Amino acid sequence: MENESPAFAIAASMPEPWFNKGQALLLAAQAVEVELHEFWLRFDAAETTSKCVLWLRPNVHTSYFMLVAFALENLLKGLIVRSDRRRARQMTWKGKLGKLVGTHELVRLAGQANVALEGAEEDLLHRLTAAGVWVGRYPVPLKGDDLLAGQVFPDGQVKDNRLERSDIEASKRFVARVLGLIASG
């Protein structure tokens, strides 16, 4: 049986904690980014045969994107909650996040937050979602098919999970846009 939880409903329907957690995760990602750039410098300097060895050793590439995905998830959920606090409070009254913010899918959350996606941002958000769900956390996905084929999303599309070096700057641009929307209130 679900218990009513007014304290949870109030806390979950306040955008500020979502924004604060998102910004804390961005700070963590920035700290990891220093090591990420050092990894890419080593990678660029390595001989072709050594590049494979470097890539197979522990590195922070996917962990960085996992933190960015977690940060964006919180920032977008904060925008959603801010846009409709009454609905957020109603949906969380039973002590669960519910359908309003109960997903990790960044494309879906961006849509719910009214963040228009430009250019290749949809594909970027699909890759970041995979980083937050498994690529940045585990060596393998829940289903073996997702490892080689890519992440299968609810719309039935299969998206490539590979996060590239260029995704660092693309992620930063998208985060900056979301932070701008938060600031413009």
C-alpha contacts under 8 A as a table, 3 or more apart, distances in Angstrom:
res1	aa1	res2	aa2	distance
2	E	94	K	5.82
2	E	95	G	7.12
3	N	94	K	5.59
3	N	95	G	6.43
4	E	93	W	5.61
4	E	94	K	4.46
4	E	95	G	6.02
5	S	8	F	5.33
5	S	9	A	6.18
5	S	92	T	7.91
5	S	93	W	5.51
5	S	94	K	5.80
5	S	95	G	5.10
6	P	9	A	4.93
6	P	10	I	6.09
6	P	93	W	5.85
6	P	95	G	7.92
7	A	10	I	5.24
7	A	11	A	6.20
8	F	11	A	5.14
8	F	12	A	5.86
8	F	92	T	7.03
8	F	93	W	7.11
8	F	95	G	6.04
9	A	12	A	5.24
9	A	13	S	5.99
9	A	88	A	7.61
9	A	89	R	4.95
9	A	90	Q	7.29
9	A	91	M	7.78
9	A	92	T	4.73
9	A	93	W	4.83
9	A	94	K	7.72
9	A	95	G	6.76
10	I	13	S	5.25
10	I	14	M	6.48
10	I	89	R	6.10
11	A	14	M	5.50
11	A	17	P	7.84
12	A	15	P	7.78
12	A	88	A	7.46
12	A	89	R	7.20
12	A	92	T	6.87
12	A	97	L	7.39
13	S	81	V	5.66
13	S	82	R	7.66
13	S	85	R	5.54
13	S	86	R	7.76
13	S	88	A	5.14
13	S	89	R	5.19
13	S	92	T	7.57
14	M	17	P	6.50
14	M	18	W	7.49
14	M	78	G	7.58
14	M	81	V	6.68
14	M	82	R	7.02
14	M	85	R	7.09
15	P	18	W	5.30
15	P	19	F	6.24
15	P	77	K	7.76
15	P	78	G	4.37
15	P	79	L	6.74
15	P	81	V	5.64
15	P	82	R	5.27
16	E	19	F	4.99
16	E	20	N	5.97
16	E	78	G	6.89
17	P	20	N	4.97
17	P	21	K	6.06
17	P	78	G	7.71
18	W	21	K	5.30
18	W	22	G	6.16
18	W	74	N	5.13
18	W	75	L	6.03
18	W	77	K	6.64
18	W	78	G	4.81
19	F	22	G	5.07
19	F	23	Q	6.17
19	F	74	N	6.37
19	F	75	L	5.09
19	F	78	G	5.66
20	N	23	Q	5.14
20	N	24	A	6.15
21	K	24	A	5.02
21	K	25	L	6.21
21	K	71	A	7.15
21	K	74	N	6.54
21	K	75	L	7.92
22	G	25	L	5.16
22	G	26	L	6.27
22	G	70	F	7.11
22	G	71	A	4.05
22	G	72	L	6.42
22	G	73	E	7.42
22	G	74	N	4.89
22	G	75	L	5.23
23	Q	26	L	4.89
23	Q	27	L	6.30
23	Q	71	A	6.57
23	Q	75	L	7.76
24	A	27	L	5.10
24	A	28	A	6.46
24	A	71	A	7.69
25	L	28	A	5.00
25	L	29	A	6.19
25	L	67	L	6.00
25	L	68	V	7.07
25	L	70	F	6.89
25	L	71	A	5.08
26	L	29	A	4.91
26	L	30	Q	6.12
26	L	67	L	6.97
26	L	68	V	6.28
26	L	71	A	5.80
27	L	30	Q	5.05
27	L	31	A	6.36
28	A	31	A	5.14
28	A	32	V	6.37
28	A	67	L	7.15
29	A	32	V	5.05
29	A	33	E	5.97
29	A	64	Y	5.55
29	A	65	F	7.77
29	A	67	L	5.51
29	A	68	V	6.22
30	Q	33	E	4.90
30	Q	34	V	6.96
31	A	34	V	5.91
31	A	35	E	7.73
32	V	35	E	5.48
32	V	36	L	6.31
32	V	60	V	7.01
32	V	64	Y	6.09
33	E	36	L	4.71
33	E	37	H	6.18
33	E	64	Y	6.58
34	V	37	H	5.41
34	V	38	E	6.49
35	E	38	E	4.97
35	E	39	F	6.14
35	E	60	V	7.05
36	L	39	F	5.05
36	L	40	W	6.43
36	L	59	N	7.63
36	L	60	V	5.85
36	L	61	H	5.94
36	L	64	Y	7.50
37	H	40	W	5.12
37	H	41	L	6.26
38	E	41	L	5.04
38	E	42	R	6.30
39	F	42	R	5.17
39	F	43	F	6.06
39	F	59	N	7.19
40	W	43	F	4.79
40	W	44	D	5.98
41	L	44	D	5.20
41	L	45	A	6.24
42	R	45	A	5.17
42	R	46	A	6.12
43	F	46	A	5.25
43	F	51	K	5.86
43	F	54	L	6.76
43	F	55	W	7.97
46	A	49	T	7.94
46	A	50	S	5.70
46	A	51	K	5.87
47	E	50	S	5.22
47	E	51	K	6.38
48	T	51	K	5.30
48	T	52	C	7.47
49	T	52	C	6.04
49	T	53	V	7.29
50	S	53	V	5.11
50	S	54	L	6.15
51	K	54	L	5.05
51	K	55	W	6.10
52	C	55	W	5.10
52	C	56	L	6.20
53	V	56	L	5.18
53	V	57	R	6.33
54	L	57	R	5.33
55	W	58	P	7.62
55	W	59	N	7.32
59	N	62	T	7.82
60	V	63	S	4.97
60	V	64	Y	5.86
61	H	64	Y	5.52
61	H	65	F	6.88
62	T	65	F	5.17
62	T	66	M	6.17
62	T	131	A	6.50
62	T	135	V	6.42
62	T	136	G	4.50
62	T	163	L	7.45
63	S	66	M	4.93
63	S	67	L	6.37
63	S	131	A	7.70
63	S	136	G	4.63
63	S	137	R	6.98
64	Y	67	L	5.33
64	Y	68	V	6.42
64	Y	136	G	7.59
65	F	68	V	4.89
65	F	69	A	6.02
65	F	128	L	6.33
65	F	131	A	5.99
65	F	132	G	7.43
65	F	136	G	6.74
65	F	163	L	7.91
65	F	168	I	7.93
66	M	69	A	5.04
66	M	70	F	6.17
66	M	128	L	6.91
66	M	131	A	4.78
66	M	132	G	4.52
66	M	133	V	7.96
66	M	135	V	7.59
66	M	136	G	4.89
66	M	137	R	7.23
67	L	70	F	5.04
67	L	71	A	6.07
67	L	132	G	7.29
68	V	71	A	5.02
68	V	72	L	6.11
68	V	128	L	7.55
68	V	171	S	7.56
69	A	72	L	5.15
69	A	73	E	6.03
69	A	106	L	7.80
69	A	128	L	5.29
69	A	129	T	6.21
69	A	131	A	6.77
69	A	132	G	5.32
70	F	73	E	5.09
70	F	74	N	6.39
70	F	132	G	6.13
71	A	74	N	5.30
71	A	75	L	6.19
72	L	75	L	4.97
72	L	76	L	5.89
72	L	106	L	7.50
72	L	175	V	6.87
73	E	76	L	5.33
73	E	77	K	6.07
73	E	104	H	6.64
73	E	106	L	6.33
73	E	109	L	7.38
74	N	77	K	5.07
74	N	78	G	6.08
75	L	78	G	5.05
75	L	79	L	6.42
75	L	178	V	7.39
75	L	179	L	7.80
76	L	79	L	5.05
76	L	80	I	6.27
76	L	106	L	7.99
76	L	109	L	6.11
76	L	110	A	6.24
76	L	113	A	6.05
76	L	178	V	7.57
77	K	80	I	4.96
77	K	81	V	6.09
77	K	101	V	5.93
77	K	109	L	6.87
77	K	113	A	7.32
78	G	81	V	5.11
78	G	82	R	5.98
79	L	82	R	5.03
79	L	83	S	6.13
79	L	113	A	5.55
79	L	182	I	6.85
80	I	83	S	5.25
80	I	84	D	6.67
80	I	100	L	7.79
80	I	101	V	7.53
80	I	109	L	7.85
80	I	112	Q	6.30
80	I	113	A	4.76
81	V	84	D	5.45
81	V	85	R	5.27
81	V	88	A	5.78
82	R	85	R	5.61
83	S	113	A	7.63
84	D	87	R	5.48
84	D	88	A	6.19
85	R	88	A	4.88
85	R	89	R	6.02
86	R	89	R	5.18
86	R	90	Q	6.26
87	R	90	Q	5.04
87	R	91	M	6.07
88	A	91	M	5.17
88	A	92	T	6.18
88	A	100	L	6.72
89	R	92	T	5.26
89	R	93	W	5.98
90	Q	93	W	5.27
91	M	94	K	7.25
91	M	96	K	7.69
91	M	97	L	6.78
91	M	98	G	5.86
91	M	99	K	7.50
91	M	100	L	6.97
92	T	95	G	5.54
92	T	96	K	5.22
92	T	97	L	5.07
92	T	98	G	6.28
93	W	96	K	7.23
97	L	100	L	7.06
97	L	101	V	6.23
97	L	102	G	5.57
98	G	101	V	6.45
98	G	102	G	5.23
99	K	102	G	5.00
99	K	103	T	7.49
101	V	109	L	7.43
103	T	109	L	7.55
104	H	109	L	7.73
104	H	129	T	6.60
104	H	132	G	7.65
104	H	133	V	7.31
105	E	108	R	5.44
105	E	109	L	6.22
105	E	126	H	7.44
105	E	129	T	5.70
106	L	109	L	4.91
106	L	110	A	5.90
106	L	125	L	5.63
106	L	126	H	6.88
106	L	128	L	7.58
106	L	129	T	5.86
107	V	110	A	5.14
107	V	111	G	6.31
107	V	122	E	6.22
107	V	125	L	5.83
107	V	126	H	6.67
108	R	111	G	5.12
108	R	112	Q	6.26
109	L	112	Q	4.99
109	L	113	A	6.03
110	A	113	A	4.99
110	A	114	N	6.12
110	A	115	V	5.04
110	A	116	A	7.26
110	A	117	L	7.74
111	G	114	N	5.03
111	G	115	V	5.87
111	G	116	A	6.99
112	Q	115	V	7.69
115	V	178	V	7.53
117	L	120	A	7.95
117	L	121	E	5.67
117	L	122	E	6.21
118	E	121	E	5.62
118	E	122	E	7.56
119	G	122	E	7.54
120	A	123	D	5.57
120	A	124	L	6.36
121	E	124	L	4.85
121	E	125	L	6.03
121	E	170	A	7.94
121	E	174	F	7.61
122	E	125	L	5.15
122	E	126	H	6.27
123	D	126	H	5.00
123	D	127	R	6.32
123	D	159	K	7.29
124	L	127	R	5.15
124	L	128	L	6.14
124	L	167	D	7.23
124	L	170	A	7.80
124	L	171	S	7.56
125	L	128	L	4.88
125	L	129	T	5.92
126	H	129	T	5.06
126	H	130	A	6.41
126	H	159	K	6.72
126	H	161	N	7.65
127	R	130	A	5.12
127	R	131	A	6.32
127	R	159	K	7.28
127	R	160	D	6.75
127	R	161	N	4.91
127	R	162	R	6.78
127	R	163	L	6.48
128	L	131	A	4.84
128	L	132	G	6.22
128	L	163	L	7.82
129	T	132	G	5.11
129	T	133	V	6.06
130	A	133	V	5.03
130	A	134	W	5.78
130	A	135	V	5.72
130	A	136	G	7.83
130	A	151	Q	6.56
130	A	161	N	6.23
131	A	134	W	5.56
131	A	135	V	4.30
131	A	136	G	4.60
131	A	137	R	7.29
131	A	161	N	7.64
132	G	135	V	6.83
132	G	136	G	6.09
132	G	137	R	7.15
133	V	136	G	7.45
133	V	137	R	7.21
134	W	137	R	5.00
134	W	138	Y	5.31
134	W	139	P	7.72
134	W	140	V	7.11
134	W	141	P	5.73
135	V	138	Y	5.95
135	V	139	P	6.92
135	V	140	V	7.27
135	V	141	P	7.26
135	V	161	N	7.61
138	Y	141	P	6.95
140	V	144	G	7.47
140	V	147	L	6.52
141	P	144	G	6.47
141	P	146	D	6.30
141	P	147	L	6.19
142	L	146	D	7.77
143	K	146	D	5.64
143	K	147	L	7.36
144	G	147	L	5.44
144	G	148	L	7.57
145	D	148	L	6.05
145	D	149	A	5.89
145	D	150	G	7.59
146	D	149	A	5.22
146	D	150	G	4.76
146	D	151	Q	5.12
146	D	152	V	6.75
147	L	150	G	5.88
147	L	151	Q	7.64
149	A	158	V	7.04
149	A	159	K	7.91
149	A	160	D	7.26
150	G	158	V	5.83
150	G	159	K	5.32
150	G	160	D	4.70
150	G	161	N	5.33
151	Q	158	V	5.51
151	Q	159	K	5.37
151	Q	160	D	6.59
151	Q	161	N	6.34
152	V	156	G	6.14
152	V	157	Q	5.77
152	V	158	V	4.46
152	V	159	K	6.53
153	F	156	G	5.39
153	F	157	Q	5.56
153	F	158	V	6.36
153	F	159	K	7.60
154	P	157	Q	7.38
163	L	167	D	6.23
164	E	167	D	5.29
164	E	168	I	7.56
165	R	168	I	5.79
166	S	169	E	5.84
166	S	170	A	6.46
167	D	170	A	4.77
167	D	171	S	5.70
168	I	171	S	5.28
168	I	172	K	6.31
169	E	172	K	4.97
169	E	173	R	6.20
170	A	173	R	5.19
170	A	174	F	6.36
171	S	174	F	5.17
171	S	175	V	6.07
172	K	175	V	5.05
172	K	176	A	6.04
173	R	176	A	5.08
173	R	177	R	6.30
174	F	177	R	5.07
174	F	178	V	6.32
175	V	178	V	5.09
175	V	179	L	6.09
176	A	179	L	5.04
176	A	180	G	6.09
177	R	180	G	5.00
177	R	181	L	6.40
178	V	181	L	5.08
178	V	182	I	6.32
179	L	182	I	4.98
179	L	183	A	6.14
180	G	183	A	5.07
180	G	184	S	6.09
181	L	184	S	5.14
181	L	185	G	6.47
182	I	185	G	5.28
